[in-house]
């Protein structure tokens, strides 16, 4: 999504969610600002989290995340969105080079 991001992950026991989000936002902000030739704040300070109760809840949240770009009119199928986990689940390369993202 151009204006926000969703992530679904299971943190290691030794990592707090706050530490993970801070590290992720710090690294990605530096990289995005470098790529865009800008400085300063990139992400909003806050974030929302939720506890995944069971497999059914997990599948529902995953479907919501994957369908988000479709609902926003950015693609017609979830697997078409370059940064979607639906790509991997459908056997498509994770991030196509045409997405403008340099290889890691």
Jmol script that loads the backbone (N, CA, C; Angstrom):
load data "model"
ATOM      1  N   UNK A   1       0.840  -1.166   0.000  1.00  0.00           N
ATOM      2  CA  UNK A   1       0.000   0.000   0.000  1.00  0.00           C
ATOM      3  C   UNK A   1       0.890   1.236   0.000  1.00  0.00           C
ATOM      4  N   UNK A   2       0.552   2.231  -0.768  1.00  0.00           N
ATOM      5  CA  UNK A   2       1.394   3.419  -0.839  1.00  0.00           C
ATOM      6  C   UNK A   2       1.415   4.248   0.438  1.00  0.00           C
ATOM      7  N   UNK A   3       0.385   4.132   1.272  1.00  0.00           N
ATOM      8  CA  UNK A   3       0.323   5.018   2.432  1.00  0.00           C
ATOM      9  C   UNK A   3       0.356   4.299   3.780  1.00  0.00           C
ATOM     10  N   UNK A   4       0.457   2.986   3.792  1.00  0.00           N
ATOM     11  CA  UNK A   4       0.596   2.250   5.045  1.00  0.00           C
ATOM     12  C   UNK A   4       1.080   0.831   4.754  1.00  0.00           C
ATOM     13  N   UNK A   5       1.401   0.118   5.807  1.00  0.00           N
ATOM     14  CA  UNK A   5       1.919  -1.237   5.649  1.00  0.00           C
ATOM     15  C   UNK A   5       1.263  -2.154   6.681  1.00  0.00           C
ATOM     16  N   UNK A   6       1.081  -3.396   6.300  1.00  0.00           N
ATOM     17  CA  UNK A   6       0.604  -4.429   7.217  1.00  0.00           C
ATOM     18  C   UNK A   6       1.696  -5.483   7.325  1.00  0.00           C
ATOM     19  N   UNK A   7       1.882  -6.027   8.507  1.00  0.00           N
ATOM     20  CA  UNK A   7       2.840  -7.113   8.706  1.00  0.00           C
ATOM     21  C   UNK A   7       2.208  -8.147   9.628  1.00  0.00           C
ATOM     22  N   UNK A   8       2.429  -9.394   9.315  1.00  0.00           N
ATOM     23  CA  UNK A   8       1.903 -10.497  10.119  1.00  0.00           C
ATOM     24  C   UNK A   8       3.077 -11.423  10.404  1.00  0.00           C
ATOM     25  N   UNK A   9       3.485 -11.482  11.662  1.00  0.00           N
ATOM     26  CA  UNK A   9       4.661 -12.285  11.994  1.00  0.00           C
ATOM     27  C   UNK A   9       4.574 -12.792  13.429  1.00  0.00           C
ATOM     28  N   UNK A  10       5.384 -13.782  13.720  1.00  0.00           N
ATOM     29  CA  UNK A  10       5.503 -14.344  15.062  1.00  0.00           C
ATOM     30  C   UNK A  10       6.878 -13.953  15.593  1.00  0.00           C
ATOM     31  N   UNK A  11       6.929 -13.071  16.596  1.00  0.00           N
ATOM     32  CA  UNK A  11       8.236 -12.647  17.105  1.00  0.00           C
ATOM     33  C   UNK A  11       8.918 -13.753  17.912  1.00  0.00           C
ATOM     34  N   UNK A  12      10.223 -13.744  17.890  1.00  0.00           N
ATOM     35  CA  UNK A  12      10.985 -14.660  18.735  1.00  0.00           C
ATOM     36  C   UNK A  12      10.749 -14.279  20.194  1.00  0.00           C
ATOM     37  N   UNK A  13      10.799 -15.236  21.106  1.00  0.00           N
ATOM     38  CA  UNK A  13      10.522 -14.936  22.516  1.00  0.00           C
ATOM     39  C   UNK A  13      11.418 -13.846  23.105  1.00  0.00           C
ATOM     40  N   UNK A  14      12.643 -13.739  22.631  1.00  0.00           N
ATOM     41  CA  UNK A  14      13.580 -12.762  23.200  1.00  0.00           C
ATOM     42  C   UNK A  14      13.400 -11.348  22.633  1.00  0.00           C
ATOM     43  N   UNK A  15      12.485 -11.160  21.691  1.00  0.00           N
ATOM     44  CA  UNK A  15      12.269  -9.847  21.074  1.00  0.00           C
ATOM     45  C   UNK A  15      10.896  -9.309  21.451  1.00  0.00           C
ATOM     46  N   UNK A  16      10.848  -8.067  21.890  1.00  0.00           N
ATOM     47  CA  UNK A  16       9.553  -7.446  22.168  1.00  0.00           C
ATOM     48  C   UNK A  16       9.009  -6.846  20.872  1.00  0.00           C
ATOM     49  N   UNK A  17       7.709  -6.729  20.799  1.00  0.00           N
ATOM     50  CA  UNK A  17       7.091  -6.128  19.615  1.00  0.00           C
ATOM     51  C   UNK A  17       7.584  -4.698  19.425  1.00  0.00           C
ATOM     52  N   UNK A  18       7.721  -3.958  20.511  1.00  0.00           N
ATOM     53  CA  UNK A  18       8.205  -2.575  20.434  1.00  0.00           C
ATOM     54  C   UNK A  18       9.586  -2.520  19.799  1.00  0.00           C
ATOM     55  N   UNK A  19      10.475  -3.416  20.196  1.00  0.00           N
ATOM     56  CA  UNK A  19      11.833  -3.453  19.641  1.00  0.00           C
ATOM     57  C   UNK A  19      11.805  -3.798  18.155  1.00  0.00           C
ATOM     58  N   UNK A  20      10.993  -4.765  17.783  1.00  0.00           N
ATOM     59  CA  UNK A  20      10.898  -5.173  16.379  1.00  0.00           C
ATOM     60  C   UNK A  20      10.383  -4.031  15.521  1.00  0.00           C
ATOM     61  N   UNK A  21       9.299  -3.401  15.938  1.00  0.00           N
ATOM     62  CA  UNK A  21       8.708  -2.314  15.153  1.00  0.00           C
ATOM     63  C   UNK A  21       9.676  -1.143  15.055  1.00  0.00           C
ATOM     64  N   UNK A  22      10.335  -0.793  16.160  1.00  0.00           N
ATOM     65  CA  UNK A  22      11.301   0.312  16.128  1.00  0.00           C
ATOM     66  C   UNK A  22      12.432   0.013  15.143  1.00  0.00           C
ATOM     67  N   UNK A  23      12.986  -1.189  15.218  1.00  0.00           N
ATOM     68  CA  UNK A  23      14.086  -1.566  14.329  1.00  0.00           C
ATOM     69  C   UNK A  23      13.648  -1.545  12.867  1.00  0.00           C
ATOM     70  N   UNK A  24      12.503  -2.124  12.586  1.00  0.00           N
ATOM     71  CA  UNK A  24      11.977  -2.181  11.221  1.00  0.00           C
ATOM     72  C   UNK A  24      11.720  -0.775  10.673  1.00  0.00           C
ATOM     73  N   UNK A  25      11.047   0.065  11.467  1.00  0.00           N
ATOM     74  CA  UNK A  25      10.719   1.411  11.005  1.00  0.00           C
ATOM     75  C   UNK A  25      11.979   2.256  10.828  1.00  0.00           C
ATOM     76  N   UNK A  26      12.943   2.097  11.727  1.00  0.00           N
ATOM     77  CA  UNK A  26      14.186   2.856  11.631  1.00  0.00           C
ATOM     78  C   UNK A  26      14.950   2.485  10.358  1.00  0.00           C
ATOM     79  N   UNK A  27      15.143   1.191  10.132  1.00  0.00           N
ATOM     80  CA  UNK A  27      15.877   0.735   8.948  1.00  0.00           C
ATOM     81  C   UNK A  27      15.156   1.133   7.663  1.00  0.00           C
ATOM     82  N   UNK A  28      13.866   0.843   7.590  1.00  0.00           N
ATOM     83  CA  UNK A  28      13.133   1.123   6.349  1.00  0.00           C
ATOM     84  C   UNK A  28      13.025   2.619   6.082  1.00  0.00           C
ATOM     85  N   UNK A  29      12.923   3.439   7.124  1.00  0.00           N
ATOM     86  CA  UNK A  29      12.864   4.893   6.934  1.00  0.00           C
ATOM     87  C   UNK A  29      14.172   5.409   6.344  1.00  0.00           C
ATOM     88  N   UNK A  30      15.291   4.916   6.857  1.00  0.00           N
ATOM     89  CA  UNK A  30      16.594   5.335   6.320  1.00  0.00           C
ATOM     90  C   UNK A  30      16.728   4.933   4.853  1.00  0.00           C
ATOM     91  N   UNK A  31      16.341   3.703   4.534  1.00  0.00           N
ATOM     92  CA  UNK A  31      16.447   3.230   3.153  1.00  0.00           C
ATOM     93  C   UNK A  31      15.508   3.999   2.225  1.00  0.00           C
ATOM     94  N   UNK A  32      14.274   4.203   2.647  1.00  0.00           N
ATOM     95  CA  UNK A  32      13.302   4.927   1.815  1.00  0.00           C
ATOM     96  C   UNK A  32      13.741   6.366   1.604  1.00  0.00           C
ATOM     97  N   UNK A  33      14.187   7.028   2.659  1.00  0.00           N
ATOM     98  CA  UNK A  33      14.651   8.410   2.513  1.00  0.00           C
ATOM     99  C   UNK A  33      15.859   8.485   1.584  1.00  0.00           C
ATOM    100  N   UNK A  34      16.759   7.518   1.684  1.00  0.00           N
ATOM    101  CA  UNK A  34      17.926   7.492   0.795  1.00  0.00           C
ATOM    102  C   UNK A  34      17.479   7.332  -0.657  1.00  0.00           C
ATOM    103  N   UNK A  35      16.568   6.389  -0.901  1.00  0.00           N
ATOM    104  CA  UNK A  35      16.091   6.140  -2.264  1.00  0.00           C
ATOM    105  C   UNK A  35      15.314   7.326  -2.829  1.00  0.00           C
ATOM    106  N   UNK A  36      14.602   8.029  -1.960  1.00  0.00           N
ATOM    107  CA  UNK A  36      13.780   9.156  -2.400  1.00  0.00           C
ATOM    108  C   UNK A  36      14.520  10.490  -2.355  1.00  0.00           C
ATOM    109  N   UNK A  37      15.760  10.470  -1.858  1.00  0.00           N
ATOM    110  CA  UNK A  37      16.542  11.698  -1.779  1.00  0.00           C
ATOM    111  C   UNK A  37      15.966  12.698  -0.789  1.00  0.00           C
ATOM    112  N   UNK A  38      15.467  12.208   0.318  1.00  0.00           N
ATOM    113  CA  UNK A  38      14.875  13.105   1.304  1.00  0.00           C
ATOM    114  C   UNK A  38      15.395  12.785   2.692  1.00  0.00           C
ATOM    115  N   UNK A  39      15.021  13.614   3.656  1.00  0.00           N
ATOM    116  CA  UNK A  39      15.444  13.438   5.047  1.00  0.00           C
ATOM    117  C   UNK A  39      14.247  13.615   5.963  1.00  0.00           C
ATOM    118  N   UNK A  40      14.417  13.203   7.191  1.00  0.00           N
ATOM    119  CA  UNK A  40      13.390  13.439   8.193  1.00  0.00           C
ATOM    120  C   UNK A  40      12.466  12.258   8.402  1.00  0.00           C
ATOM    121  N   UNK A  41      11.396  12.537   9.102  1.00  0.00           N
ATOM    122  CA  UNK A  41      10.432  11.500   9.486  1.00  0.00           C
ATOM    123  C   UNK A  41       9.808  10.854   8.256  1.00  0.00           C
ATOM    124  N   UNK A  42       9.711   9.550   8.286  1.00  0.00           N
ATOM    125  CA  UNK A  42       9.079   8.804   7.200  1.00  0.00           C
ATOM    126  C   UNK A  42       7.797   8.136   7.688  1.00  0.00           C
ATOM    127  N   UNK A  43       7.865   7.498   8.838  1.00  0.00           N
ATOM    128  CA  UNK A  43       6.714   6.794   9.409  1.00  0.00           C
ATOM    129  C   UNK A  43       6.046   7.629  10.490  1.00  0.00           C
ATOM    130  N   UNK A  44       4.745   7.403  10.699  1.00  0.00           N
ATOM    131  CA  UNK A  44       4.081   7.959  11.867  1.00  0.00           C
ATOM    132  C   UNK A  44       4.621   7.240  13.095  1.00  0.00           C
ATOM    133  N   UNK A  45       4.513   7.885  14.246  1.00  0.00           N
ATOM    134  CA  UNK A  45       5.084   7.298  15.457  1.00  0.00           C
ATOM    135  C   UNK A  45       4.324   6.071  15.946  1.00  0.00           C
ATOM    136  N   UNK A  46       3.027   6.065  15.803  1.00  0.00           N
ATOM    137  CA  UNK A  46       2.236   4.989  16.390  1.00  0.00           C
ATOM    138  C   UNK A  46       2.115   3.775  15.470  1.00  0.00           C
ATOM    139  N   UNK A  47       1.585   2.705  16.023  1.00  0.00           N
ATOM    140  CA  UNK A  47       1.247   1.513  15.252  1.00  0.00           C
ATOM    141  C   UNK A  47       0.156   0.775  16.017  1.00  0.00           C
ATOM    142  N   UNK A  48      -0.543  -0.075  15.322  1.00  0.00           N
ATOM    143  CA  UNK A  48      -1.588  -0.890  15.952  1.00  0.00           C
ATOM    144  C   UNK A  48      -1.185  -2.351  15.860  1.00  0.00           C
ATOM    145  N   UNK A  49      -1.421  -3.059  16.926  1.00  0.00           N
ATOM    146  CA  UNK A  49      -1.114  -4.485  16.912  1.00  0.00           C
ATOM    147  C   UNK A  49      -2.332  -5.267  17.390  1.00  0.00           C
ATOM    148  N   UNK A  50      -2.314  -6.548  17.099  1.00  0.00           N
ATOM    149  CA  UNK A  50      -3.375  -7.422  17.592  1.00  0.00           C
ATOM    150  C   UNK A  50      -2.797  -8.808  17.828  1.00  0.00           C
ATOM    151  N   UNK A  51      -3.381  -9.482  18.773  1.00  0.00           N
ATOM    152  CA  UNK A  51      -2.976 -10.837  19.115  1.00  0.00           C
ATOM    153  C   UNK A  51      -3.767 -11.811  18.243  1.00  0.00           C
ATOM    154  N   UNK A  52      -3.080 -12.694  17.552  1.00  0.00           N
ATOM    155  CA  UNK A  52      -3.736 -13.703  16.716  1.00  0.00           C
ATOM    156  C   UNK A  52      -4.115 -14.877  17.615  1.00  0.00           C
ATOM    157  N   UNK A  53      -5.399 -15.123  17.728  1.00  0.00           N
ATOM    158  CA  UNK A  53      -5.923 -16.105  18.679  1.00  0.00           C
ATOM    159  C   UNK A  53      -5.765 -17.552  18.239  1.00  0.00           C
ATOM    160  N   UNK A  54      -5.959 -17.814  16.953  1.00  0.00           N
ATOM    161  CA  UNK A  54      -5.933 -19.197  16.478  1.00  0.00           C
ATOM    162  C   UNK A  54      -5.747 -19.193  14.959  1.00  0.00           C
ATOM    163  N   UNK A  55      -5.739 -20.380  14.365  1.00  0.00           N
ATOM    164  CA  UNK A  55      -5.497 -20.484  12.924  1.00  0.00           C
ATOM    165  C   UNK A  55      -6.580 -19.776  12.112  1.00  0.00           C
ATOM    166  N   UNK A  56      -7.814 -19.889  12.537  1.00  0.00           N
ATOM    167  CA  UNK A  56      -8.906 -19.229  11.809  1.00  0.00           C
ATOM    168  C   UNK A  56      -8.718 -17.707  11.800  1.00  0.00           C
ATOM    169  N   UNK A  57      -8.333 -17.164  12.947  1.00  0.00           N
ATOM    170  CA  UNK A  57      -8.073 -15.722  13.031  1.00  0.00           C
ATOM    171  C   UNK A  57      -6.888 -15.350  12.134  1.00  0.00           C
ATOM    172  N   UNK A  58      -5.825 -16.161  12.180  1.00  0.00           N
ATOM    173  CA  UNK A  58      -4.659 -15.937  11.327  1.00  0.00           C
ATOM    174  C   UNK A  58      -5.059 -15.878   9.849  1.00  0.00           C
ATOM    175  N   UNK A  59      -5.839 -16.858   9.406  1.00  0.00           N
ATOM    176  CA  UNK A  59      -6.245 -16.903   7.998  1.00  0.00           C
ATOM    177  C   UNK A  59      -7.096 -15.693   7.625  1.00  0.00           C
ATOM    178  N   UNK A  60      -7.956 -15.253   8.527  1.00  0.00           N
ATOM    179  CA  UNK A  60      -8.770 -14.071   8.272  1.00  0.00           C
ATOM    180  C   UNK A  60      -7.941 -12.806   8.166  1.00  0.00           C
ATOM    181  N   UNK A  61      -6.976 -12.647   9.074  1.00  0.00           N
ATOM    182  CA  UNK A  61      -6.098 -11.470   9.038  1.00  0.00           C
ATOM    183  C   UNK A  61      -5.237 -11.500   7.782  1.00  0.00           C
ATOM    184  N   UNK A  62      -4.709 -12.660   7.444  1.00  0.00           N
ATOM    185  CA  UNK A  62      -3.901 -12.773   6.224  1.00  0.00           C
ATOM    186  C   UNK A  62      -4.726 -12.406   4.999  1.00  0.00           C
ATOM    187  N   UNK A  63      -5.946 -12.890   4.914  1.00  0.00           N
ATOM    188  CA  UNK A  63      -6.817 -12.557   3.778  1.00  0.00           C
ATOM    189  C   UNK A  63      -7.092 -11.058   3.733  1.00  0.00           C
ATOM    190  N   UNK A  64      -7.344 -10.456   4.889  1.00  0.00           N
ATOM    191  CA  UNK A  64      -7.588  -9.005   4.941  1.00  0.00           C
ATOM    192  C   UNK A  64      -6.371  -8.239   4.408  1.00  0.00           C
ATOM    193  N   UNK A  65      -5.190  -8.621   4.882  1.00  0.00           N
ATOM    194  CA  UNK A  65      -3.961  -7.946   4.456  1.00  0.00           C
ATOM    195  C   UNK A  65      -3.753  -8.118   2.951  1.00  0.00           C
ATOM    196  N   UNK A  66      -3.909  -9.335   2.461  1.00  0.00           N
ATOM    197  CA  UNK A  66      -3.662  -9.590   1.041  1.00  0.00           C
ATOM    198  C   UNK A  66      -4.695  -8.919   0.143  1.00  0.00           C
ATOM    199  N   UNK A  67      -5.911  -8.763   0.607  1.00  0.00           N
ATOM    200  CA  UNK A  67      -6.958  -8.136  -0.211  1.00  0.00           C
ATOM    201  C   UNK A  67      -6.958  -6.612  -0.113  1.00  0.00           C
ATOM    202  N   UNK A  68      -6.192  -6.050   0.806  1.00  0.00           N
ATOM    203  CA  UNK A  68      -6.181  -4.608   1.017  1.00  0.00           C
ATOM    204  C   UNK A  68      -5.860  -3.813  -0.247  1.00  0.00           C
ATOM    205  N   UNK A  69      -4.821  -4.156  -1.018  1.00  0.00           N
ATOM    206  CA  UNK A  69      -4.540  -3.413  -2.260  1.00  0.00           C
ATOM    207  C   UNK A  69      -5.637  -3.575  -3.310  1.00  0.00           C
ATOM    208  N   UNK A  70      -6.307  -4.719  -3.309  1.00  0.00           N
ATOM    209  CA  UNK A  70      -7.416  -4.943  -4.249  1.00  0.00           C
ATOM    210  C   UNK A  70      -8.559  -3.995  -3.904  1.00  0.00           C
ATOM    211  N   UNK A  71      -8.910  -3.931  -2.621  1.00  0.00           N
ATOM    212  CA  UNK A  71      -9.993  -3.048  -2.177  1.00  0.00           C
ATOM    213  C   UNK A  71      -9.670  -1.584  -2.439  1.00  0.00           C
ATOM    214  N   UNK A  72      -8.384  -1.237  -2.419  1.00  0.00           N
ATOM    215  CA  UNK A  72      -7.967   0.143  -2.677  1.00  0.00           C
ATOM    216  C   UNK A  72      -7.901   0.447  -4.172  1.00  0.00           C
ATOM    217  N   UNK A  73      -8.144  -0.558  -5.016  1.00  0.00           N
ATOM    218  CA  UNK A  73      -8.129  -0.351  -6.459  1.00  0.00           C
ATOM    219  C   UNK A  73      -6.741  -0.303  -7.073  1.00  0.00           C
ATOM    220  N   UNK A  74      -5.743  -0.827  -6.355  1.00  0.00           N
ATOM    221  CA  UNK A  74      -4.368  -0.796  -6.848  1.00  0.00           C
ATOM    222  C   UNK A  74      -4.030  -1.998  -7.727  1.00  0.00           C
ATOM    223  N   UNK A  75      -4.859  -3.032  -7.671  1.00  0.00           N
ATOM    224  CA  UNK A  75      -4.685  -4.222  -8.490  1.00  0.00           C
ATOM    225  C   UNK A  75      -6.025  -4.956  -8.518  1.00  0.00           C
ATOM    226  N   UNK A  76      -6.134  -5.939  -9.388  1.00  0.00           N
ATOM    227  CA  UNK A  76      -7.397  -6.677  -9.464  1.00  0.00           C
ATOM    228  C   UNK A  76      -7.353  -8.001  -8.709  1.00  0.00           C
ATOM    229  N   UNK A  77      -6.144  -8.504  -8.471  1.00  0.00           N
ATOM    230  CA  UNK A  77      -5.956  -9.736  -7.701  1.00  0.00           C
ATOM    231  C   UNK A  77      -4.827  -9.513  -6.701  1.00  0.00           C
ATOM    232  N   UNK A  78      -4.953 -10.090  -5.527  1.00  0.00           N
ATOM    233  CA  UNK A  78      -3.952  -9.892  -4.479  1.00  0.00           C
ATOM    234  C   UNK A  78      -2.544 -10.259  -4.943  1.00  0.00           C
ATOM    235  N   UNK A  79      -2.405 -11.314  -5.728  1.00  0.00           N
ATOM    236  CA  UNK A  79      -1.083 -11.762  -6.179  1.00  0.00           C
ATOM    237  C   UNK A  79      -0.442 -10.797  -7.171  1.00  0.00           C
ATOM    238  N   UNK A  80      -1.196  -9.837  -7.685  1.00  0.00           N
ATOM    239  CA  UNK A  80      -0.627  -8.834  -8.592  1.00  0.00           C
ATOM    240  C   UNK A  80       0.124  -7.742  -7.832  1.00  0.00           C
ATOM    241  N   UNK A  81      -0.172  -7.566  -6.549  1.00  0.00           N
ATOM    242  CA  UNK A  81       0.483  -6.513  -5.771  1.00  0.00           C
ATOM    243  C   UNK A  81       1.922  -6.938  -5.496  1.00  0.00           C
ATOM    244  N   UNK A  82       2.920  -6.134  -5.902  1.00  0.00           N
ATOM    245  CA  UNK A  82       4.323  -6.559  -5.837  1.00  0.00           C
ATOM    246  C   UNK A  82       4.827  -6.964  -4.457  1.00  0.00           C
ATOM    247  N   UNK A  83       4.238  -6.424  -3.407  1.00  0.00           N
ATOM    248  CA  UNK A  83       4.764  -6.653  -2.064  1.00  0.00           C
ATOM    249  C   UNK A  83       3.873  -7.574  -1.234  1.00  0.00           C
ATOM    250  N   UNK A  84       3.017  -8.339  -1.879  1.00  0.00           N
ATOM    251  CA  UNK A  84       2.048  -9.177  -1.178  1.00  0.00           C
ATOM    252  C   UNK A  84       2.552 -10.595  -0.951  1.00  0.00           C
ATOM    253  N   UNK A  85       2.239 -11.133   0.220  1.00  0.00           N
ATOM    254  CA  UNK A  85       2.542 -12.539   0.493  1.00  0.00           C
ATOM    255  C   UNK A  85       1.733 -13.454  -0.423  1.00  0.00           C
ATOM    256  N   UNK A  86       0.673 -12.942  -1.002  1.00  0.00           N
ATOM    257  CA  UNK A  86      -0.129 -13.738  -1.939  1.00  0.00           C
ATOM    258  C   UNK A  86       0.708 -14.152  -3.147  1.00  0.00           C
ATOM    259  N   UNK A  87       1.703 -13.356  -3.487  1.00  0.00           N
ATOM    260  CA  UNK A  87       2.596 -13.709  -4.599  1.00  0.00           C
ATOM    261  C   UNK A  87       3.317 -15.019  -4.287  1.00  0.00           C
ATOM    262  N   UNK A  88       3.896 -15.097  -3.119  1.00  0.00           N
ATOM    263  CA  UNK A  88       4.641 -16.302  -2.733  1.00  0.00           C
ATOM    264  C   UNK A  88       3.718 -17.507  -2.626  1.00  0.00           C
ATOM    265  N   UNK A  89       2.551 -17.308  -2.080  1.00  0.00           N
ATOM    266  CA  UNK A  89       1.607 -18.416  -1.929  1.00  0.00           C
ATOM    267  C   UNK A  89       1.082 -18.899  -3.270  1.00  0.00           C
ATOM    268  N   UNK A  90       1.194 -18.075  -4.305  1.00  0.00           N
ATOM    269  CA  UNK A  90       0.766 -18.458  -5.651  1.00  0.00           C
ATOM    270  C   UNK A  90       1.953 -18.811  -6.548  1.00  0.00           C
ATOM    271  N   UNK A  91       3.133 -18.988  -5.943  1.00  0.00           N
ATOM    272  CA  UNK A  91       4.310 -19.402  -6.691  1.00  0.00           C
ATOM    273  C   UNK A  91       4.912 -18.326  -7.572  1.00  0.00           C
ATOM    274  N   UNK A  92       4.691 -17.061  -7.221  1.00  0.00           N
ATOM    275  CA  UNK A  92       5.220 -15.934  -7.992  1.00  0.00           C
ATOM    276  C   UNK A  92       6.369 -15.321  -7.196  1.00  0.00           C
ATOM    277  N   UNK A  93       7.394 -14.831  -7.886  1.00  0.00           N
ATOM    278  CA  UNK A  93       8.535 -14.206  -7.219  1.00  0.00           C
ATOM    279  C   UNK A  93       8.058 -13.113  -6.265  1.00  0.00           C
ATOM    280  N   UNK A  94       8.769 -12.967  -5.159  1.00  0.00           N
ATOM    281  CA  UNK A  94       8.359 -12.043  -4.101  1.00  0.00           C
ATOM    282  C   UNK A  94       8.182 -10.609  -4.590  1.00  0.00           C
ATOM    283  N   UNK A  95       9.243  -9.937  -4.951  1.00  0.00           N
ATOM    284  CA  UNK A  95       9.152  -8.553  -5.423  1.00  0.00           C
ATOM    285  C   UNK A  95       9.773  -8.481  -6.811  1.00  0.00           C
ATOM    286  N   UNK A  96       8.970  -8.231  -7.833  1.00  0.00           N
ATOM    287  CA  UNK A  96       9.522  -8.158  -9.184  1.00  0.00           C
ATOM    288  C   UNK A  96      10.435  -6.949  -9.340  1.00  0.00           C
ATOM    289  N   UNK A  97      11.455  -7.091 -10.134  1.00  0.00           N
ATOM    290  CA  UNK A  97      12.374  -5.969 -10.367  1.00  0.00           C
ATOM    291  C   UNK A  97      11.649  -4.756 -10.928  1.00  0.00           C
ATOM    292  N   UNK A  98      10.559  -4.978 -11.637  1.00  0.00           N
ATOM    293  CA  UNK A  98       9.806  -3.861 -12.206  1.00  0.00           C
ATOM    294  C   UNK A  98       9.140  -3.010 -11.135  1.00  0.00           C
ATOM    295  N   UNK A  99       9.155  -3.459  -9.871  1.00  0.00           N
ATOM    296  CA  UNK A  99       8.550  -2.681  -8.788  1.00  0.00           C
ATOM    297  C   UNK A  99       9.430  -1.506  -8.398  1.00  0.00           C
ATOM    298  N   UNK A 100      10.649  -1.432  -8.948  1.00  0.00           N
ATOM    299  CA  UNK A 100      11.530  -0.312  -8.654  1.00  0.00           C
ATOM    300  C   UNK A 100      12.274  -0.451  -7.342  1.00  0.00           C
ATOM    301  N   UNK A 101      12.323  -1.644  -6.804  1.00  0.00           N
ATOM    302  CA  UNK A 101      13.001  -1.879  -5.537  1.00  0.00           C
ATOM    303  C   UNK A 101      14.332  -2.545  -5.823  1.00  0.00           C
ATOM    304  N   UNK A 102      15.440  -1.936  -5.364  1.00  0.00           N
ATOM    305  CA  UNK A 102      16.736  -2.559  -5.620  1.00  0.00           C
ATOM    306  C   UNK A 102      16.863  -3.870  -4.854  1.00  0.00           C
ATOM    307  N   UNK A 103      17.588  -4.834  -5.398  1.00  0.00           N
ATOM    308  CA  UNK A 103      17.768  -6.101  -4.690  1.00  0.00           C
ATOM    309  C   UNK A 103      18.489  -5.881  -3.371  1.00  0.00           C
ATOM    310  N   UNK A 104      18.182  -6.688  -2.381  1.00  0.00           N
ATOM    311  CA  UNK A 104      18.797  -6.547  -1.049  1.00  0.00           C
ATOM    312  C   UNK A 104      20.248  -6.951  -1.083  1.00  0.00           C
TER     313      UNK A 104
END
end "model"
wireframe off; spacefill off
backbone 0.3
color backbone group
